[in-house]
Amino acid sequence: MSKRLFVGSLPYSTTGSQLEELFSKYGKVESVNVITDKYSGQGKGFAFVEMASDEEAQKAITALNNYNLDGRAIVVNVARPREERFDNRNRGYSHQPKRW
């Protein structure tokens, strides 16, 4: 099991310190990364939390999945490995409109 957890369905106002405080009840939190919009800075409703051990991560999942945080039932599960993104630059695709 991975120590990195996905936390979804968060209220957009959720901060990293709020999540760190919540998850620290179940073990040592190594990092919190709240995903935000790069233009507005507002949260996108999900985050990643890394716990110190697999056992602590499992405790957090068991306790916090469907936990009510500011009126929203949050989702907590093991984060999937990051996939490589498809980069269509230099692959014959053009961002320019076609001119017929």
N, C-alpha and C positions, 0 to 999 in steps of 0.2 A: 504494500500500500504506500502511496505517496504522502509526503508531509505537506504538500501544497494543496490547498482547498479552494474551490470555487464557491463564491457566495453570491447568489443572485436574488432578484426581486427586491432589491434594496430600495428604500426611499431615496430619492435623488439628493436629498440633503445630508445623507450619511457621510460622516468623516472617518478618516483612518483611525483617529484616536478613539472614537466611539467603538469601532470594531475591535481595536486592540484591547480595550477595557472589557468588552463582552467575551472575547475568546480567551483572554488570560485567566478566566475563571476555570478553564479546563486544561491549562498547561501553559508552557512558555511560548509566547508568540515571537517568532524570529523576524517577520516582516508583514506589512499590510500594504497592499497596493489597490487603492480605490481608482477605478477607471473613470476618467473625466473627459468631457468634450474639450478638444484643444482650443476652440474659439471662445466658448462661454465659461469654461471652467466648471460647469455643473456636472455632477455625477451622472453616469450613464445607467446606474441601477445595478452594477455588479462590481465585484472586487475579488482579489486573491489574497488569501491569508496563508502564511507558511508557519507551521507549528514545529517545535523542536524535535518531536518524536512521532512515530507512527501511532503509538498508543494514545498520545494526547490528541492527535488529529482525529482518531476514531471517537474519542470521548466528545470532542467538539461536534462532530457530525451527528452523533446520537442525540446530544442535548439540544443542538441548535437548528437542526433541520425542521422546518415548519414553525420556528420560533417567531412570535409576534414582535416585530420591531417597528415601533411608531405606526401601528395599524396595518402593517404588511407582513404576511407570512413569508419569511425568507427561505431560500433554498440553500442548503450546504451539502456539498459532496466533493469527492476527489476530483481535482482538476485534471483534465486531459492534457497530454503533452502538446506543446505548441507545434502546430503544423507549419510546414513551409508554405509561404504564400506564393501564389502564381504571379509572376512578374511578366507582363506582356510587353515590356519595353524590349526593343531589339528583336522582336519575334515576328516582324512583318505586319503588325497591327498599327494602324494610324489613328491618332486622336483627332485628326483633321476631318471635317465633313467631306463626304464624297462629292465630287463635282461631275455630274453626268453630262 
